[in-house]
Amino acid sequence: MTEPTKKKLSELAEYSASIFRTRNITRLDAIADMEDLQISYDSYENAFDGMLVMDGNYWHIHIDNDGGNGQGTRKGRFTLAHELAHYIIDEHQRGIACGEFLHASKFDVNRSDPREREADHFASVLLMPAQRFRAVKTPRKFSADTIIQLSEEFQTSFLSTVQRFCEIGTHSVCVVFSQNNIVKWYRKSVDFPDWAFRFKIGQTLPSTTIAGEFYSDRQIKYTKPEEMDPSIWFYDKWSVSGKMHEQCYYSDSYGYVISILWFDK
Ligand SMILES: [Zn+2]
């Protein structure tokens, strides 16, 4: 996504979020009502998370309850925000209307279709507008509790909140997402040290990381922040004065682990 596109989508999403909100919670149903969009929550057996379709002159959003997208759930809210994006972004809506963009979204952080990435970005900003996100008073000392607090505040999933935090959060972090001990993706704040990891995407994690230890024995679950030598994760190029921490978030239902790494300020 180019920077001008990202900026344009952010402005569009921030505008909707500024009108339709209760405290910090974006009222997605109110946006759908205003646009005359019908939303159906139903059992689609994990075929997709959400789908925007045109039926005659009417637009419908179908949402799959089976994939954990129930109405008002945090994953469901992201799915709905993503589908609203396809409706609100002109180019997407036109593509779907003329059948050129056949659309059924299944959540995947590494989606390659640029329209899916645009809709994800729009959804993220719609649910967590930058100014409001950064204005939430969180404890001075960062930990995963900061992310949990923000996800409560905005009614967003831990996963989408931690990604947004990498982009615009108030503390520099690095986030590594793994499933069955395979690294699927990572995100870094722009000011996090630019060191090479001791693994590649698609490989296993270093065994002495907190997440790595969990995969070698699933009874071991450290949920508190642990001090960590950066050279366990990285080929660090210079010594750092602050201590690095790792804290893991374990999703039992989806079978993944999110490792958050950060330094004291
Ligand atoms: Zn989509």
py3Dmol code that shows the C-alpha trace and the ligand (Angstrom):
import py3Dmol

protein = """\
ATOM      1  CA  MET A   1       0.000   0.000   0.000  1.00  0.00           C
ATOM      2  CA  THR A   2       1.432   3.376  -0.943  1.00  0.00           C
ATOM      3  CA  GLU A   3       1.729   6.084   1.698  1.00  0.00           C
ATOM      4  CA  PRO A   4      -0.815   8.408  -0.065  1.00  0.00           C
ATOM      5  CA  THR A   5      -3.360   5.528  -0.218  1.00  0.00           C
ATOM      6  CA  LYS A   6      -2.741   4.707   3.434  1.00  0.00           C
ATOM      7  CA  LYS A   7      -3.213   8.347   4.395  1.00  0.00           C
ATOM      8  CA  LYS A   8      -6.413   8.683   2.354  1.00  0.00           C
ATOM      9  CA  LEU A   9      -7.886   5.521   3.919  1.00  0.00           C
ATOM     10  CA  SER A  10      -6.879   6.670   7.398  1.00  0.00           C
ATOM     11  CA  GLU A  11      -8.659   9.996   6.922  1.00  0.00           C
ATOM     12  CA  LEU A  12     -11.794   8.290   5.641  1.00  0.00           C
ATOM     13  CA  ALA A  13     -11.859   5.843   8.560  1.00  0.00           C
ATOM     14  CA  GLU A  14     -11.021   8.499  11.172  1.00  0.00           C
ATOM     15  CA  TYR A  15     -13.954  10.566   9.921  1.00  0.00           C
ATOM     16  CA  SER A  16     -16.474   7.714  10.367  1.00  0.00           C
ATOM     17  CA  ALA A  17     -14.974   6.838  13.744  1.00  0.00           C
ATOM     18  CA  SER A  18     -15.323  10.436  14.925  1.00  0.00           C
ATOM     19  CA  ILE A  19     -19.070  10.476  14.221  1.00  0.00           C
ATOM     20  CA  PHE A  20     -20.146   6.996  15.235  1.00  0.00           C
ATOM     21  CA  ARG A  21     -18.729   6.300  18.651  1.00  0.00           C
ATOM     22  CA  THR A  22     -19.645   5.793  22.270  1.00  0.00           C
ATOM     23  CA  ARG A  23     -16.641   6.742  24.396  1.00  0.00           C
ATOM     24  CA  ASN A  24     -13.814   4.978  22.519  1.00  0.00           C
ATOM     25  CA  ILE A  25     -15.980   2.293  20.960  1.00  0.00           C
ATOM     26  CA  THR A  26     -16.757   2.762  17.269  1.00  0.00           C
ATOM     27  CA  ARG A  27     -20.427   1.937  16.637  1.00  0.00           C
ATOM     28  CA  LEU A  28     -20.159  -0.242  13.575  1.00  0.00           C
ATOM     29  CA  ASP A  29     -23.848  -1.141  13.573  1.00  0.00           C
ATOM     30  CA  ALA A  30     -24.737   2.556  13.382  1.00  0.00           C
ATOM     31  CA  ILE A  31     -22.462   2.959  10.341  1.00  0.00           C
ATOM     32  CA  ALA A  32     -24.129  -0.043   8.672  1.00  0.00           C
ATOM     33  CA  ASP A  33     -27.587   1.399   9.477  1.00  0.00           C
ATOM     34  CA  MET A  34     -26.690   4.755   8.019  1.00  0.00           C
ATOM     35  CA  GLU A  35     -25.469   3.075   4.827  1.00  0.00           C
ATOM     36  CA  ASP A  36     -28.613   0.900   4.696  1.00  0.00           C
ATOM     37  CA  LEU A  37     -26.542  -2.248   4.870  1.00  0.00           C
ATOM     38  CA  GLN A  38     -28.120  -5.490   6.004  1.00  0.00           C
ATOM     39  CA  ILE A  39     -25.952  -7.620   8.260  1.00  0.00           C
ATOM     40  CA  SER A  40     -26.594 -11.344   8.697  1.00  0.00           C
ATOM     41  CA  TYR A  41     -24.777 -13.397  11.292  1.00  0.00           C
ATOM     42  CA  ASP A  42     -25.078 -17.039  10.396  1.00  0.00           C
ATOM     43  CA  SER A  43     -23.360 -20.385  10.375  1.00  0.00           C
ATOM     44  CA  TYR A  44     -21.132 -20.601   7.275  1.00  0.00           C
ATOM     45  CA  GLU A  45     -18.879 -23.364   8.611  1.00  0.00           C
ATOM     46  CA  ASN A  46     -15.638 -21.380   8.464  1.00  0.00           C
ATOM     47  CA  ALA A  47     -15.915 -20.839   4.694  1.00  0.00           C
ATOM     48  CA  PHE A  48     -15.070 -17.177   5.276  1.00  0.00           C
ATOM     49  CA  ASP A  49     -15.114 -14.622   8.093  1.00  0.00           C
ATOM     50  CA  GLY A  50     -17.124 -11.981   6.281  1.00  0.00           C
ATOM     51  CA  MET A  51     -18.515 -11.303   2.831  1.00  0.00           C
ATOM     52  CA  LEU A  52     -20.008  -8.229   1.198  1.00  0.00           C
ATOM     53  CA  VAL A  53     -22.457  -8.984  -1.606  1.00  0.00           C
ATOM     54  CA  MET A  54     -24.837  -7.031  -3.807  1.00  0.00           C
ATOM     55  CA  ASP A  55     -28.260  -8.542  -4.265  1.00  0.00           C
ATOM     56  CA  GLY A  56     -30.281  -6.534  -6.769  1.00  0.00           C
ATOM     57  CA  ASN A  57     -29.999  -2.984  -5.504  1.00  0.00           C
ATOM     58  CA  TYR A  58     -29.240  -3.992  -1.934  1.00  0.00           C
ATOM     59  CA  TRP A  59     -25.968  -4.627  -0.198  1.00  0.00           C
ATOM     60  CA  HIS A  60     -25.567  -7.327   2.435  1.00  0.00           C
ATOM     61  CA  ILE A  61     -22.784  -8.292   4.778  1.00  0.00           C
ATOM     62  CA  HIS A  62     -22.672 -11.946   5.752  1.00  0.00           C
ATOM     63  CA  ILE A  63     -20.685 -12.855   8.823  1.00  0.00           C
ATOM     64  CA  ASP A  64     -19.716 -16.361   9.850  1.00  0.00           C
ATOM     65  CA  ASN A  65     -20.502 -17.158  13.476  1.00  0.00           C
ATOM     66  CA  ASP A  66     -18.543 -20.413  13.220  1.00  0.00           C
ATOM     67  CA  GLY A  67     -15.231 -18.598  12.885  1.00  0.00           C
ATOM     68  CA  GLY A  68     -15.656 -16.795  16.217  1.00  0.00           C
ATOM     69  CA  ASN A  69     -17.217 -13.727  14.592  1.00  0.00           C
ATOM     70  CA  GLY A  70     -20.396 -13.561  16.688  1.00  0.00           C
ATOM     71  CA  GLN A  71     -22.170 -10.216  16.913  1.00  0.00           C
ATOM     72  CA  GLY A  72     -20.338  -7.847  19.255  1.00  0.00           C
ATOM     73  CA  THR A  73     -17.344 -10.171  19.763  1.00  0.00           C
ATOM     74  CA  ARG A  74     -13.980  -8.536  19.244  1.00  0.00           C
ATOM     75  CA  LYS A  75     -13.048 -10.697  16.282  1.00  0.00           C
ATOM     76  CA  GLY A  76     -16.553 -10.159  14.883  1.00  0.00           C
ATOM     77  CA  ARG A  77     -16.102  -6.407  15.190  1.00  0.00           C
ATOM     78  CA  PHE A  78     -12.901  -6.520  13.152  1.00  0.00           C
ATOM     79  CA  THR A  79     -14.590  -8.670  10.512  1.00  0.00           C
ATOM     80  CA  LEU A  80     -17.531  -6.263  10.300  1.00  0.00           C
ATOM     81  CA  ALA A  81     -15.190  -3.242  10.108  1.00  0.00           C
ATOM     82  CA  HIS A  82     -13.277  -4.964   7.287  1.00  0.00           C
ATOM     83  CA  GLU A  83     -16.482  -5.567   5.306  1.00  0.00           C
ATOM     84  CA  LEU A  84     -17.638  -1.996   5.917  1.00  0.00           C
ATOM     85  CA  ALA A  85     -14.308  -0.915   4.423  1.00  0.00           C
ATOM     86  CA  HIS A  86     -15.068  -2.772   1.182  1.00  0.00           C
ATOM     87  CA  TYR A  87     -18.390  -0.944   1.035  1.00  0.00           C
ATOM     88  CA  ILE A  88     -17.083   2.520   1.955  1.00  0.00           C
ATOM     89  CA  ILE A  89     -13.975   2.449  -0.288  1.00  0.00           C
ATOM     90  CA  ASP A  90     -15.358   3.348  -3.738  1.00  0.00           C
ATOM     91  CA  GLU A  91     -12.941   1.235  -5.781  1.00  0.00           C
ATOM     92  CA  HIS A  92     -13.722  -1.874  -3.726  1.00  0.00           C
ATOM     93  CA  GLN A  93     -17.472  -1.379  -3.931  1.00  0.00           C
ATOM     94  CA  ARG A  94     -17.306  -0.856  -7.707  1.00  0.00           C
ATOM     95  CA  GLY A  95     -15.132  -3.975  -8.109  1.00  0.00           C
ATOM     96  CA  ILE A  96     -17.624  -6.095  -6.154  1.00  0.00           C
ATOM     97  CA  ALA A  97     -20.653  -4.565  -7.946  1.00  0.00           C
ATOM     98  CA  CYS A  98     -19.304  -5.460 -11.391  1.00  0.00           C
ATOM     99  CA  GLY A  99     -18.057  -8.901 -10.291  1.00  0.00           C
ATOM    100  CA  GLU A 100     -14.397  -8.120 -10.953  1.00  0.00           C
ATOM    101  CA  PHE A 101     -13.527  -8.431  -7.248  1.00  0.00           C
ATOM    102  CA  LEU A 102     -15.072 -11.627  -5.930  1.00  0.00           C
ATOM    103  CA  HIS A 103     -15.012 -11.122  -2.292  1.00  0.00           C
ATOM    104  CA  ALA A 104     -15.045 -13.421   0.709  1.00  0.00           C
ATOM    105  CA  SER A 105     -12.572 -12.397   3.381  1.00  0.00           C
ATOM    106  CA  LYS A 106     -10.823 -14.846   5.623  1.00  0.00           C
ATOM    107  CA  PHE A 107      -8.626 -13.202   8.199  1.00  0.00           C
ATOM    108  CA  ASP A 108      -4.924 -13.623   7.543  1.00  0.00           C
ATOM    109  CA  VAL A 109      -2.306 -11.064   8.472  1.00  0.00           C
ATOM    110  CA  ASN A 110      -0.212 -11.947   5.428  1.00  0.00           C
ATOM    111  CA  ARG A 111      -2.981 -11.423   2.889  1.00  0.00           C
ATOM    112  CA  SER A 112      -1.456 -10.586  -0.460  1.00  0.00           C
ATOM    113  CA  ASP A 113      -4.432  -8.954  -2.281  1.00  0.00           C
ATOM    114  CA  PRO A 114      -3.855  -5.188  -1.935  1.00  0.00           C
ATOM    115  CA  ARG A 115      -7.592  -4.597  -1.448  1.00  0.00           C
ATOM    116  CA  GLU A 116      -7.607  -6.946   1.523  1.00  0.00           C
ATOM    117  CA  ARG A 117      -4.686  -5.082   3.046  1.00  0.00           C
ATOM    118  CA  GLU A 118      -6.433  -1.776   2.423  1.00  0.00           C
ATOM    119  CA  ALA A 119      -9.616  -3.056   4.088  1.00  0.00           C
ATOM    120  CA  ASP A 120      -7.592  -4.329   7.063  1.00  0.00           C
ATOM    121  CA  HIS A 121      -5.898  -0.966   7.429  1.00  0.00           C
ATOM    122  CA  PHE A 122      -9.226   0.853   7.194  1.00  0.00           C
ATOM    123  CA  ALA A 123     -10.760  -1.515   9.783  1.00  0.00           C
ATOM    124  CA  SER A 124      -7.863  -0.998  12.152  1.00  0.00           C
ATOM    125  CA  VAL A 125      -8.126   2.805  11.973  1.00  0.00           C
ATOM    126  CA  LEU A 126     -11.928   2.744  12.161  1.00  0.00           C
ATOM    127  CA  LEU A 127     -11.786   0.708  15.376  1.00  0.00           C
ATOM    128  CA  MET A 128      -8.689   2.393  16.834  1.00  0.00           C
ATOM    129  CA  PRO A 129      -8.358   5.980  15.574  1.00  0.00           C
ATOM    130  CA  ALA A 130      -4.835   7.276  16.156  1.00  0.00           C
ATOM    131  CA  GLN A 131      -5.468  10.268  18.382  1.00  0.00           C
ATOM    132  CA  ARG A 132      -7.850   8.423  20.681  1.00  0.00           C
ATOM    133  CA  PHE A 133      -5.609   5.365  20.777  1.00  0.00           C
ATOM    134  CA  ARG A 134      -2.593   7.371  21.862  1.00  0.00           C
ATOM    135  CA  ALA A 135      -4.611   9.439  24.334  1.00  0.00           C
ATOM    136  CA  VAL A 136      -5.614   6.486  26.547  1.00  0.00           C
ATOM    137  CA  LYS A 137      -3.843   6.753  29.894  1.00  0.00           C
ATOM    138  CA  THR A 138      -1.887   3.540  30.355  1.00  0.00           C
ATOM    139  CA  PRO A 139       0.625   2.652  33.095  1.00  0.00           C
ATOM    140  CA  ARG A 140       4.017   4.292  32.533  1.00  0.00           C
ATOM    141  CA  LYS A 141       5.699   0.891  32.570  1.00  0.00           C
ATOM    142  CA  PHE A 142       4.769  -0.973  29.391  1.00  0.00           C
ATOM    143  CA  SER A 143       3.651  -4.643  29.408  1.00  0.00           C
ATOM    144  CA  ALA A 144       1.073  -6.807  27.644  1.00  0.00           C
ATOM    145  CA  ASP A 145      -1.412  -5.379  30.176  1.00  0.00           C
ATOM    146  CA  THR A 146      -1.206  -2.122  28.198  1.00  0.00           C
ATOM    147  CA  ILE A 147      -2.464  -3.967  25.110  1.00  0.00           C
ATOM    148  CA  ILE A 148      -5.206  -5.696  27.148  1.00  0.00           C
ATOM    149  CA  GLN A 149      -6.311  -2.339  28.537  1.00  0.00           C
ATOM    150  CA  LEU A 150      -6.460  -0.825  25.043  1.00  0.00           C
ATOM    151  CA  SER A 151      -8.356  -3.806  23.674  1.00  0.00           C
ATOM    152  CA  GLU A 152     -10.951  -3.344  26.468  1.00  0.00           C
ATOM    153  CA  GLU A 153     -11.177   0.360  25.746  1.00  0.00           C
ATOM    154  CA  PHE A 154     -11.759  -0.067  21.995  1.00  0.00           C
ATOM    155  CA  GLN A 155     -13.442  -3.503  22.141  1.00  0.00           C
ATOM    156  CA  THR A 156     -10.859  -4.953  19.785  1.00  0.00           C
ATOM    157  CA  SER A 157      -9.037  -8.276  19.766  1.00  0.00           C
ATOM    158  CA  PHE A 158      -5.603  -8.602  21.347  1.00  0.00           C
ATOM    159  CA  LEU A 159      -4.238  -9.458  17.901  1.00  0.00           C
ATOM    160  CA  SER A 160      -5.566  -6.366  16.102  1.00  0.00           C
ATOM    161  CA  THR A 161      -4.705  -4.124  19.066  1.00  0.00           C
ATOM    162  CA  VAL A 162      -1.090  -5.245  19.288  1.00  0.00           C
ATOM    163  CA  GLN A 163      -0.662  -4.674  15.543  1.00  0.00           C
ATOM    164  CA  ARG A 164      -2.079  -1.171  15.824  1.00  0.00           C
ATOM    165  CA  PHE A 165       0.214  -0.568  18.795  1.00  0.00           C
ATOM    166  CA  CYS A 166       3.242  -1.455  16.632  1.00  0.00           C
ATOM    167  CA  GLU A 167       2.151   1.222  14.194  1.00  0.00           C
ATOM    168  CA  ILE A 168       1.206   4.105  16.449  1.00  0.00           C
ATOM    169  CA  GLY A 169       1.631   2.988  20.078  1.00  0.00           C
ATOM    170  CA  THR A 170       3.347   4.981  22.782  1.00  0.00           C
ATOM    171  CA  HIS A 171       6.146   2.441  23.428  1.00  0.00           C
ATOM    172  CA  SER A 172       8.525   0.873  20.931  1.00  0.00           C
ATOM    173  CA  VAL A 173       7.781  -2.858  20.544  1.00  0.00           C
ATOM    174  CA  CYS A 174       8.487  -5.856  18.363  1.00  0.00           C
ATOM    175  CA  VAL A 175       5.769  -8.482  17.984  1.00  0.00           C
ATOM    176  CA  VAL A 176       6.343 -12.021  16.721  1.00  0.00           C
ATOM    177  CA  PHE A 177       3.410 -14.267  15.865  1.00  0.00           C
ATOM    178  CA  SER A 178       3.955 -18.025  15.853  1.00  0.00           C
ATOM    179  CA  GLN A 179       1.758 -21.054  15.450  1.00  0.00           C
ATOM    180  CA  ASN A 180       2.905 -24.609  16.225  1.00  0.00           C
ATOM    181  CA  ASN A 181       6.415 -23.217  16.726  1.00  0.00           C
ATOM    182  CA  ILE A 182       6.548 -21.763  13.215  1.00  0.00           C
ATOM    183  CA  VAL A 183       7.006 -18.008  12.877  1.00  0.00           C
ATOM    184  CA  LYS A 184       4.225 -16.646  10.682  1.00  0.00           C
ATOM    185  CA  TRP A 185       4.953 -12.916  10.799  1.00  0.00           C
ATOM    186  CA  TYR A 186       6.423 -10.116  12.856  1.00  0.00           C
ATOM    187  CA  ARG A 187       5.921  -6.354  13.216  1.00  0.00           C
ATOM    188  CA  LYS A 188       8.260  -3.738  14.676  1.00  0.00           C
ATOM    189  CA  SER A 189       7.696  -0.159  15.721  1.00  0.00           C
ATOM    190  CA  VAL A 190       9.748   2.144  13.488  1.00  0.00           C
ATOM    191  CA  ASP A 191      12.106   3.008  16.333  1.00  0.00           C
ATOM    192  CA  PHE A 192      12.694  -0.578  17.513  1.00  0.00           C
ATOM    193  CA  PRO A 193      16.359  -1.592  16.898  1.00  0.00           C
ATOM    194  CA  ASP A 194      16.812  -2.773  13.356  1.00  0.00           C
ATOM    195  CA  TRP A 195      18.547  -6.070  14.184  1.00  0.00           C
ATOM    196  CA  ALA A 196      18.299  -9.296  12.209  1.00  0.00           C
ATOM    197  CA  PHE A 197      16.317 -12.110  13.869  1.00  0.00           C
ATOM    198  CA  ARG A 198      17.916 -15.475  14.635  1.00  0.00           C
ATOM    199  CA  PHE A 199      15.168 -17.114  12.542  1.00  0.00           C
ATOM    200  CA  LYS A 200      13.304 -16.567   9.329  1.00  0.00           C
ATOM    201  CA  ILE A 201       9.575 -16.493   8.637  1.00  0.00           C
ATOM    202  CA  GLY A 202       8.436 -20.101   8.234  1.00  0.00           C
ATOM    203  CA  GLN A 203      11.123 -21.425  10.607  1.00  0.00           C
ATOM    204  CA  THR A 204      11.007 -22.439  14.256  1.00  0.00           C
ATOM    205  CA  LEU A 205      11.670 -19.963  17.071  1.00  0.00           C
ATOM    206  CA  PRO A 206      14.930 -20.033  19.058  1.00  0.00           C
ATOM    207  CA  SER A 207      14.283 -22.680  21.753  1.00  0.00           C
ATOM    208  CA  THR A 208      15.304 -20.466  24.690  1.00  0.00           C
ATOM    209  CA  THR A 209      12.803 -17.699  23.958  1.00  0.00           C
ATOM    210  CA  ILE A 210       9.745 -17.778  26.227  1.00  0.00           C
ATOM    211  CA  ALA A 211       7.548 -18.789  23.293  1.00  0.00           C
ATOM    212  CA  GLY A 212      10.130 -21.401  22.214  1.00  0.00           C
ATOM    213  CA  GLU A 213      10.073 -22.945  25.691  1.00  0.00           C
ATOM    214  CA  PHE A 214       6.299 -23.176  25.544  1.00  0.00           C
ATOM    215  CA  TYR A 215       6.454 -25.089  22.270  1.00  0.00           C
ATOM    216  CA  SER A 216       8.951 -27.584  23.717  1.00  0.00           C
ATOM    217  CA  ASP A 217       6.711 -28.193  26.734  1.00  0.00           C
ATOM    218  CA  ARG A 218       3.171 -26.905  26.530  1.00  0.00           C
ATOM    219  CA  GLN A 219       2.852 -27.070  30.294  1.00  0.00           C
ATOM    220  CA  ILE A 220       5.242 -24.103  30.523  1.00  0.00           C
ATOM    221  CA  LYS A 221       3.328 -20.885  30.162  1.00  0.00           C
ATOM    222  CA  TYR A 222       5.011 -17.736  31.404  1.00  0.00           C
ATOM    223  CA  THR A 223       2.447 -14.997  31.299  1.00  0.00           C
ATOM    224  CA  LYS A 224       4.399 -12.298  33.149  1.00  0.00           C
ATOM    225  CA  PRO A 225       7.121 -10.173  31.527  1.00  0.00           C
ATOM    226  CA  GLU A 226      10.494 -11.937  31.609  1.00  0.00           C
ATOM    227  CA  GLU A 227      13.896 -10.342  31.240  1.00  0.00           C
ATOM    228  CA  MET A 228      15.570 -11.541  28.102  1.00  0.00           C
ATOM    229  CA  ASP A 229      19.040 -11.249  26.608  1.00  0.00           C
ATOM    230  CA  PRO A 230      18.456  -9.632  23.180  1.00  0.00           C
ATOM    231  CA  SER A 231      21.016 -11.983  21.608  1.00  0.00           C
ATOM    232  CA  ILE A 232      18.576 -14.890  22.170  1.00  0.00           C
ATOM    233  CA  TRP A 233      16.225 -13.280  19.656  1.00  0.00           C
ATOM    234  CA  PHE A 234      18.560 -11.178  17.533  1.00  0.00           C
ATOM    235  CA  TYR A 235      21.990 -10.831  16.060  1.00  0.00           C
ATOM    236  CA  ASP A 236      22.321  -7.610  18.039  1.00  0.00           C
ATOM    237  CA  LYS A 237      24.745  -5.168  16.566  1.00  0.00           C
ATOM    238  CA  TRP A 238      25.475  -3.088  19.624  1.00  0.00           C
ATOM    239  CA  SER A 239      24.958  -3.397  23.333  1.00  0.00           C
ATOM    240  CA  VAL A 240      21.932  -1.650  24.766  1.00  0.00           C
ATOM    241  CA  SER A 241      21.738  -0.035  28.145  1.00  0.00           C
ATOM    242  CA  GLY A 242      18.093  -0.876  28.892  1.00  0.00           C
ATOM    243  CA  LYS A 243      16.855  -4.381  29.617  1.00  0.00           C
ATOM    244  CA  MET A 244      14.843  -6.259  27.015  1.00  0.00           C
ATOM    245  CA  HIS A 245      11.629  -8.011  28.060  1.00  0.00           C
ATOM    246  CA  GLU A 246       9.542 -10.714  26.473  1.00  0.00           C
ATOM    247  CA  GLN A 247       5.947 -11.428  27.371  1.00  0.00           C
ATOM    248  CA  CYS A 248       3.720 -13.968  25.663  1.00  0.00           C
ATOM    249  CA  TYR A 249       0.040 -13.957  24.898  1.00  0.00           C
ATOM    250  CA  TYR A 250      -1.321 -17.476  24.339  1.00  0.00           C
ATOM    251  CA  SER A 251      -4.459 -18.042  22.302  1.00  0.00           C
ATOM    252  CA  ASP A 252      -5.705 -21.507  23.175  1.00  0.00           C
ATOM    253  CA  SER A 253      -8.677 -21.306  20.840  1.00  0.00           C
ATOM    254  CA  TYR A 254      -6.633 -20.365  17.771  1.00  0.00           C
ATOM    255  CA  GLY A 255      -3.419 -22.130  18.796  1.00  0.00           C
ATOM    256  CA  TYR A 256      -1.026 -19.236  18.416  1.00  0.00           C
ATOM    257  CA  VAL A 257       1.453 -17.377  20.585  1.00  0.00           C
ATOM    258  CA  ILE A 258       2.233 -13.690  20.304  1.00  0.00           C
ATOM    259  CA  SER A 259       5.604 -12.660  21.744  1.00  0.00           C
ATOM    260  CA  ILE A 260       5.981  -9.007  22.606  1.00  0.00           C
ATOM    261  CA  LEU A 261       9.540  -7.691  22.986  1.00  0.00           C
ATOM    262  CA  TRP A 262      10.436  -4.285  24.356  1.00  0.00           C
ATOM    263  CA  PHE A 263      13.079  -2.295  26.199  1.00  0.00           C
ATOM    264  CA  ASP A 264      12.601  -0.095  29.244  1.00  0.00           C
ATOM    265  CA  LYS A 265      12.503   3.533  28.265  1.00  0.00           C
TER     266      LYS A 265
END
"""
ligand_1 = """\
1
ZN
Zn -11.914 -8.481 2.451
"""
view = py3Dmol.view(width=600, height=400)
view.addModel(protein, "pdb")
view.setStyle({"model": 0}, {"cartoon": {"style": "trace"}})
view.addModel(ligand_1, "xyz")
view.setStyle({"model": 1}, {"stick": {}})
view.zoomTo()
view.show()
